[in-house]
Amino acid sequence: MKGLRCGGNMYVILVYDINLEEREGQKVLRNVYKTCKKYLVHIQNSVFEGELLESQAIKLKKELDKYIREDKDSVILFKSRNQRWLDKEFLGMIEDDKTSNFL
């Protein structure tokens, strides 16, 4: 998972694709999910989002590097300086904004 450069706070959307054809895939999937859940909010199957500090992004990347098989799996991080620069549109489902800060 190359290309993660951090500079202060950032809003991240993380998407992963784990190859489940081999027996080991379920274990990788479980570990990747648990790791992402520690840092970000799970919003849909293999999609997480949230705000991270630079230090958190570095830790997340290091932890995911332990599990991701470079020849079989992938993780993509979409980064923005702030969530307000991101328009979110929901189609085909009930909108459930799990990242809302309002109770």
C-alpha positions as CSV (number, residue, x, y, z in Angstrom):
1,M,0.0,0.0,0.0
2,K,2.2,2.8,-1.3
3,G,1.5,6.4,-1.7
4,L,0.2,7.5,1.7
5,R,1.7,10.9,2.4
6,C,0.2,12.7,5.4
7,G,0.3,16.4,6.3
8,G,-1.8,17.2,9.4
9,N,-5.4,16.3,9.6
10,M,-7.2,14.6,6.7
11,Y,-10.5,13.2,5.8
12,V,-10.1,9.7,4.4
13,I,-12.3,7.3,2.5
14,L,-10.7,3.8,2.6
15,V,-11.9,1.0,0.2
16,Y,-10.4,-2.5,0.2
17,D,-10.7,-5.5,-1.9
18,I,-9.6,-8.8,-0.4
19,N,-9.2,-11.9,-2.6
20,L,-11.3,-14.7,-0.9
21,E,-10.5,-17.5,-3.4
22,E,-7.9,-19.0,-1.0
23,R,-8.6,-20.1,2.5
24,E,-6.3,-17.4,3.9
25,G,-8.5,-14.7,2.4
26,Q,-11.1,-14.9,5.2
27,K,-8.4,-14.3,7.8
28,V,-7.0,-11.4,5.9
29,L,-10.5,-9.9,5.5
30,R,-11.2,-10.2,9.2
31,N,-7.9,-8.6,10.2
32,V,-8.2,-5.8,7.6
33,Y,-11.8,-5.1,8.8
34,K,-10.7,-5.0,12.5
35,T,-7.8,-2.7,11.8
36,C,-9.8,-0.3,9.8
37,K,-12.6,-0.2,12.5
38,K,-10.0,1.0,15.0
39,Y,-9.3,4.1,13.0
40,L,-12.4,4.8,10.8
41,V,-16.2,4.4,10.7
42,H,-17.5,1.5,8.7
43,I,-20.1,2.8,6.3
44,Q,-20.6,0.0,3.8
45,N,-19.2,-3.5,3.1
46,S,-15.5,-2.8,2.4
47,V,-15.7,1.0,2.8
48,F,-14.6,3.1,5.8
49,E,-14.4,6.9,6.3
50,G,-13.3,9.4,8.9
51,E,-10.9,12.0,9.9
52,L,-7.3,11.0,10.8
53,L,-4.3,12.7,12.2
54,E,-1.0,12.2,10.4
55,S,0.2,9.8,13.1
56,Q,-3.0,7.8,12.9
57,A,-2.7,7.4,9.1
58,I,0.9,6.2,9.5
59,K,-0.2,3.6,12.1
60,L,-3.1,2.5,10.0
61,K,-0.9,2.0,7.0
62,K,1.7,0.0,9.0
63,E,-1.0,-2.2,10.5
64,L,-2.6,-2.9,7.1
65,D,0.8,-3.7,5.5
66,K,1.0,-6.7,7.9
67,Y,-2.1,-8.3,6.3
68,I,-2.4,-7.1,2.7
69,R,-1.0,-9.6,0.2
70,E,0.4,-7.3,-2.5
71,D,-0.3,-9.9,-5.3
72,K,-3.9,-10.6,-4.2
73,D,-5.4,-7.7,-2.3
74,S,-5.7,-3.9,-2.5
75,V,-6.5,-0.9,-0.4
76,I,-7.3,2.5,-1.8
77,L,-7.3,5.7,0.3
78,F,-9.1,8.8,-1.0
79,K,-7.9,11.8,1.0
80,S,-9.2,15.3,1.4
81,R,-8.1,18.1,3.7
82,N,-11.6,18.4,5.1
83,Q,-14.9,16.5,5.0
84,R,-16.7,19.8,3.9
85,W,-15.0,19.6,0.5
86,L,-16.7,16.2,-0.1
87,D,-20.2,15.9,-1.5
88,K,-21.9,12.7,-0.5
89,E,-24.9,11.4,-2.4
90,F,-26.8,8.3,-1.5
91,L,-28.6,6.2,-4.1
92,G,-30.6,3.0,-3.7
93,M,-30.5,2.8,0.1
94,I,-31.7,4.4,3.2
95,E,-29.4,7.3,4.0
96,D,-27.6,6.5,7.3
97,D,-24.9,9.0,7.9
98,K,-22.8,7.2,10.5
99,T,-20.2,9.9,10.5
100,S,-22.6,12.6,11.7
101,N,-21.6,14.3,14.9
102,F,-25.1,15.3,15.8
103,L,-27.2,13.2,18.2
